[in-house]
């Protein structure tokens, strides 16, 4: 006989089972949630009226203005992927760093960060940089594993650097503002870029033959011509970054409004590069439609599951399980959760983790006194690895799809390992140094209510007259 205490563990086991089957997660979650709901009603765990909350939750998803930022940012990334901006950025920065060992790798990291700040999508960054820079790196003698690793890793920086789609989703799931999530991600973004460039610098000292400098004949641009090329790629990008992020941080626009301005700005940049066409726009709209539909269906499926899961006290079960494993220590909790998320990333993509797992973990984190912005940014950094390790490392899939035949699949997968280690190193740093996130947030204003004195004009005068 199934008891109330058994229902939540059985649902969680069923969740793991349906995800391993490989059937689309959105429909698996919805089916599992509905079946579990019927069983719970039949066994008397909650009344049938409890399921009437489901239409309200679905309507809440479809009417959520915040989630409109996802198609806007996706469309912006799809346009910029095809408009030639990446070519200008990579050509200019490649020439700028080309005279030093590892110069092209430095250029890829810098451009990956810039593209991350204006596209918000990993696919756009990885594909654009792979198509442009990988043949050049191979031509000038770069080690294949190093070249593919730095391209894939630099593309995944997009997931942490605002306006990351993951940060938008996490803000919605954690009940925090997108502006706070973006501000909290600034420190980790800078640290991630610094770690990557530091790794290239150390490797250039130990293995300079893996990343030779460009020969003089390949560095055709010099002086003002070089700087004009760099500025032509950078200045429009910086303007678009301010348009999207600056308006959010200054409180002039919501993330949805900033995303709409970014989409318009992307088309303006495409026009500047003389590549704006109906074909470009229609392809961008098609890819945006596919991604947005996937996100909405996953979110609806997850809300069906979580409604029933919370109805059978699944949240209480998760809380008791995690507190018993960690002894109620916040640091131990974060270590256990990040190990759990890291292994989930082998089988789930970041949207599935954000929609399914985060709502189950966030209440426990809040009860342990963990800042939810810190918690969200920390997990966002961790979920970068979902793009970088097998079997579902999408950055590796994108790279395999556009890499020349001379590049072996083993080179792509083995080349990703050092960069996954660097990403996990940043996770460890964030666990023990939360100030990297929280110091960028607005400090709350503390008011001593005992010191507040309210005086109403006129009452004191009347009291004085009565005394007389």
N, C-alpha and C positions, 0 to 999 in steps of 0.2 A: 504494500500500500504506500503510495507517495504521500509524504507529509509536506507541510508548508516549508519546513527547514530544508527539505531535499530539492524543492522546486528550483531555487536559484542556481545551485551547483549543476543541476541537470541542464538548465538553459545555457549556462556558460559552456558546459561540455558540448552541447549541441551546436553552439556558436562556433567553437573550434572545429567541430566535425564538418559543418557545411562550408566553412572557409577552405578546408583542406580538399574538399571534393572538387573545387574549381568552378562550380556553377556561379554565375554573376552574383556578387555579394549583395547588391541591393534587393534582388528578388528573394534570395535565400534568407536574408534577415527578416523581410516582411512575412514570408511564409512561416518561419520559425516563431516569430512573435505572435502571429494570429493563432497558430496551432497551440502554442503554450497558453495563450489567453483563453481559448475554448476549454482546455484541460483545467486551468485554474478556476474557471467559472463552474465547471462540472463538479469539481472537488470542493467547491465552496470556499476557496481562498480569497476571493473578492466577488462582489455582485456583478451581474451583467451590465449594470449601469456604469460601472467603472470604465468600460470600453467606449462609452460615449465621449470620453476625453480625446479619443483618437482623431475624429474629424477636426476638432479645434486645434490640435497640434499640427496637423497637416496644413490647415489654413494659415496657421502662424508661420510656418516655413515659407509658404508661397507668397505671403504678404510681407515678408521681412525685407525692408528696404536695404539693410546692410548687405544682404547676399547679392544685391544687384551689382555690387562692386566686382564680383567675380567675372561676369561676362564682359564688363568694361575693361578690366585689366587683361583678361584673356585676349580680347580683340586687339588691344594696344600691342601686346606681345606678338600676336600673329602678324600684324602689319609691319612692325619693326623688324621681324625676322626676315622679311622679304624686301625691305626698302633700300638695302645697301648701306645702312648705318654701321653694321658690324664690319663690313669691308673697310670703310674709312677709318674706323677706330683701330682695327688690327694693323692696317698698313702703316698708319702714322706711329703708333706706339711700338710696333715691331722695328721700325727704322730708328726710333728714339733709343730703344734698349739694345739694338742689334750688335753694338760693338763689344758687349761684355758676354762672357760665357753664361748661357741660360737666358739670354736676352729675350728670345721668342717666348720662353716659358713665363718670364715676368710680364711680357705684353699680354699673354693669354689670361693671366690672373687679373691684371688691371682691367682689361676689357670685360672679363667675366663679371667683375664687380660692377662696372658701369652698366652693362647690359642688364644685370640683375636689378639695378635701381630704376631702370626705365621699362623693363618688360614684365617682370614678376613671374615669368614662366621658365622652367628648367629646359623644356624641349627647345624653345627658341634659342636659348644661349648655347646649348650643347651642339645643336645642328649647325647653327651659323658658324661657330668657332671651329667645329670639326671640318666643315666643308672648306673653309678658307685657310686655316692655319696648319692642319695636319699634313697636307701635301708639301707645304713649304718646310715644315720641320723635318719631314722625311728627306726632302731634297738636300738639306744642309747637314745631314748626318746625325740627327737626334735619335737617341735610343727610342725604340718603338713603345716600350712600356712606359717610359717617362712621358713621351708625347701624348699618348692616349690617356694616361692617368691625370695629367695636369689639365687637359681639356675637359674630361668628365667632371673632375672635382671643381674646376672653376665654374662650370655650368650649374653645379648644385649650390653654389653660394647664393644663387638667386632665391633659394628657398628661405634664407634667413634675412637677406637684405630687403628692407621695405622697397616697393609695395608688394611683398610676397603674398600670394594667394593663401598660403598656409596660415599666415598670421591673421588674415581676415577670418578664416574659418575658426581658428582657435579663439579669437576674440569673441565670436558668436557663441561658441560652445562653453566658454568660461564665464560669459557674462561681463566681459571687460570691454573697454572702448578700443577701437582699432588704433586710435592715436597713441594710447598707452603701450599697446603691443609694438607698434612701430618704433616708439621712442626707446622702449626697453631692448629692442633688437639692435640698436646702433652700436653699442659696445661690443657685443659678440660678433657683429659683422666685421668691425675693424680688426678684432682679434683673429678672426678666421683668415682674413686676407694677410695679416702679418704672419700668421703661422705658415701659410702656404708659401709666402715669399721667403721666409726664413729657411724653410726646408729646401727650396731651390738654391738659395745661397750656400748652405752647408754642402749640398750635393755637388754644386759647381766647384767647390774646393776639393772634394774627395774624388769626384768622377768627372772632370772637365771634358773628357772625351765623349761623354754622353750628351753634352749640350754645347757644342762649339759655337763661338760667335759667328755672326754673318761675315762672309768675306767682303773686302772693300768694294768689289764690283757690285755687290748686292745692296750696298748702302748708297743709293743714288741721290737721295735727298739730304741736303746739308743746309745749315744756317737757317735763314728765314723761310726758305722753301719747306724745310722739314717742319718748323714750328707752325707754318700756315696750314700744312696738312693735318697736324695733330689738333690744332684749334678748330679746323673745319669739322672734325669728328667730335670734339669734346664740347664746344660751346653750345650747339643745339641740344646735345644730351643734357648738359647742366641746366639749361633753361627748362627742358621737359621735366627733369627731376624736381626742380623747384616748383613747377606748375602742379605736379602731382603730390609731392610730399610736403613742400613748404606750405601750401594752402591748408593741409591737414594739421600740421604742427602749429600754425598760427591761428587755427580756429576759424579760418575763412571759409572752409568747405568741409562737408562730410566726406568720408571715403568714397561713397557712391558718386557724389558730385565731382570729386577729384579724379575718379576713374573715368568719368565721362569727358572731363577736360583732357585727360591723358589720351583717350581714344582719338579725340579731335587733333591733339598735338601730334600723335603718331601719323595721322594722315597728312598733316602739314609737313612733317619731316620727309615723308614719302614723296610729297610734291616737290620739296627742295632737291631731292635726289632724282627727280624726273622719272619716278617709277610708280606714281599713283595712277591706277587704272581700275576699271570695273572688275577685271579679273582678279586683281590683288585684293580688292575689297570683298568680293564674293567668296574667295578662298578663306579670307580671315573670318568672315561671318559663319562659314560652314564649320571651321574648326572650333570656333567659339560655341556654336550651337551644340556640337557633340560633347564638348567638355562640360558645358553648363547642364545639359540634360543628365549626364552621368552623375554630376555632383548632387543635383536635386533628387534623383532617384535613390542614391545612396543615403541621403539625409532622411528621406521619407521612410525607407526601409529601417534605418537605425532608430528612428523615433517610434516605430511600431514595436521594435524589440525592447527598447529601453522603457517604454510605458509599462509593458507587462512585467519586465524584469524588476522595475521599482515597485510594481503592485504586489509582487510576492516577496518584498523586502530584500531584493537583490543588493541594493545599496548598503543595507546593514550587514549583509553577509560579506561583501567586499571589504567594508571598513573593518570588521572583526578579523578577517583573514589577514589583511595587510598590517593591522596593528599588532596582531600576534606574531607575525613574521619579523616585524621591525622593532617591537617593544615600544612603539609610540615615539621613537626617535626620528625627527624630521630628516636628518641626513641619511640615516639608514633607509628610511622610506624612499627617498629620492634615488638612492643607489639601486634598490630593488626594482623600483618602477622603471628606471632607465635601462636596466638589464632586460627586463620584461619587454619593453617597447623595442629595444634593439633586435631581439630575436623575432618579435612579431613582424618587424620590417622585412624579414626574409620572405614573408608570405603575403603581406598586405602592403598596399601603397599608402601614401601619407593621408589621402582623403579618408580612406577606410579607418585608419587608426584614429584620426581626429574625430570622426563622427561616432565611432563605436566605442572606443576605449576611453577617450578623454572624459566623456560624461560620467563614466563609472569611477574614475580616479579622482576627479576634481573635488567632490565633497569631502573625501578623506583628507586630501591635501589642505583644504580650507580649515578643517577641524584641528589639524596639526599646526596651524598658524603659519603655513607657507604662503607667501605672496603669490597670488595666482598669475600675475603677469610674469614673474620670475619663472614659475612652474611652466607656463605656456611657452616662453621663449626657450627654456631649457629643453623641453620636449621637441620643439621645432628644430633645434640644432641636432638633436639625436635623430630625428626623422630624415635628416639629410642622407643618412646612411642607407635609407631604403632605395635611393637611386643608384647606390654604388656597390652593392653586394648581390651575389646570386641568391636565388634563381630569377628574381624579378627586378633587377637593377635597371630601371628604365634608361638612365643615362648611358649605361653600357649597351643597351639595345639600340638607342639612337646612334651611338658611335659606331657600332657594328654595321648598321645600315648604310652609313655614308663613308666608312673607311675603305681605302684601297685594298685589293686582294692580298697585297704583300704583308699587310698587318694581320697577324693571326689572332683568333679569338682568345687564345691563351694569353697573348700579350695584353689584350684589353682587360681581362679579368685579373691577371696578376699585377698589372700596372695600377689597378685601383686600390690594392691593399694598403700601401703606405698612406694614402689620402684618407681612407676610412679610419686608420689609426689616429691621424691628425684631427679628424672630426670628433672622435671619441675623447681625445685629449682635451679638446675644448669643452666637451660635456663635463669632464671631471673638474676642470677649472671653474666652470659655472656653478657646480654643486657646492664647492668650497669657497667661492667668491661671488655671492649673490649681488654685491655692489656693482659688478660689471653691468647688470641689468637695472637694478633699482636706482642707481645714482643718476640715471638719465630721466627718471620720472619726476613729475612735479611733487614736491613735498607737501603733505597735508598740513593745513593750517590748524594748529591746536589752540583752542580757546578755553581759558579757565572760566567755567560758568560761575564759580563762586565769586569771582572778581567782577562780575557783570552787575552794574547798578542801573536800574531804570528809574528815571525821574520824569514825572508828568508835570508840565508847566501849569501852575495855577493851584494845584492841590496844597502845596506847602504854604502859600499865602493865606488860603482859607483856614488852615490849621492854626496859623499864627494869630489870625483875627479871633478865632474861638477862644484861644488861650487868654487873650486880652480881655 
